[in-house]
Amino acid sequence: MTTLTTTPLAPLLDRLFDEADAAAAETEAAVADLSDDVRARLMRSKTDYRDLYGRLKNAPLAISRETGTLLYMLARSAHAQTIVEFGTSFGISTLHLAAALKDNGGGHLITSEFEPSKVARARANLSAGGLIELVEIREGDALQTLNAGLPDTIDLLLLDGAKALYPEILSLVESRLRPGAFIVADNADDSPDYLTLMRAPASGYISVPFGEDVELSMRIGHG
Ligand SMILES: C[S@@+](CC[C@H](N)C(=O)[O-])C[C@H]1O[C@@H](n2cnc3c(N)ncnc32)[C@H](O)[C@@H]1O
């Protein structure tokens, strides 16, 4: 028996994933007036991401069910006690990671989100899942909120906020990632600089594309 597969978390995640599926049309409508070029530019911008995510403030934008299960398994097998997450949204990924911490015997998850209404929804979901005590939600731009006050050692990093910032967020956390730490980057194809960095021969990581949209990397030392 695990926290992930039992009540209250399992039915809560079922409901949240069903709601995320049902929100797809509304999510598309929120950006329907943007041309493909403008969307691509906003996705890859290091400065204009707030416009894009402001439009999407009611959208869950969640990881897939499979990626959620993967996160739980990685955090369990790494015996993770400290986790950092970039991009909380409604907290669906956070719930998987916090469940792993609980089943590992406890720990601390720092997650970051700049949309206040999403912070409130994530907090409510984490409370409903019985996991809020394990989670610190830092409200504001992660470039600032993850720039200080991190634990000395970090076992797992999830990158799932503005794609263009993946290299910058990694650099804030990197010196604390222990050898063997996992870095999971969702939708990493939208962050080509990040992929180049992680896949370079002397990067200090082993890195592999996984599934359709995840880059899974492991810290092996200093590049
Ligand atoms: C793809 S969603 C995260 C989904 C979440 N990980 C899940 O699976 O449930 C990305 C979120 O990151 C937030 N975000 C994007 N850039 C950010 C930044 N620079 N600082 C803080 N939050 C950011 C957006 O508001 C959005 O809610």
The ligand as a Gaussian input file, in Angstrom:
#p B3LYP/6-31G(d) Opt

LIG

0 1
 C        2.980000      23.470000     -16.763000
 S        2.393000      24.326000     -15.363000
 C        2.880000      23.334000     -13.999000
 C        2.062000      22.087000     -13.828000
 C        2.358000      21.328000     -12.561000
 N        3.759000      21.008000     -12.451000
 C        1.544000      20.060000     -12.528000
 O        1.938000      19.076000     -13.179000
 O        0.514000      20.033000     -11.854000
 C        3.543000      25.656000     -15.265000
 C        3.246000      26.595000     -14.116000
 O        4.422000      27.349000     -13.849000
 C        4.064000      28.668000     -13.519000
 N        5.230000      29.489000     -13.855000
 C        5.752000      29.691000     -15.089000
 N        6.870000      30.423000     -15.005000
 C        7.059000      30.697000     -13.686000
 C        8.047000      31.431000     -12.972000
 N        9.067000      32.059000     -13.608000
 N        7.947000      31.489000     -11.629000
 C        6.927000      30.883000     -10.977000
 N        5.950000      30.180000     -11.608000
 C        6.016000      30.089000     -12.951000
 C        2.820000      28.953000     -14.375000
 O        1.997000      29.946000     -13.816000
 C        2.139000      27.578000     -14.400000
 O        1.142000      27.463000     -13.409000

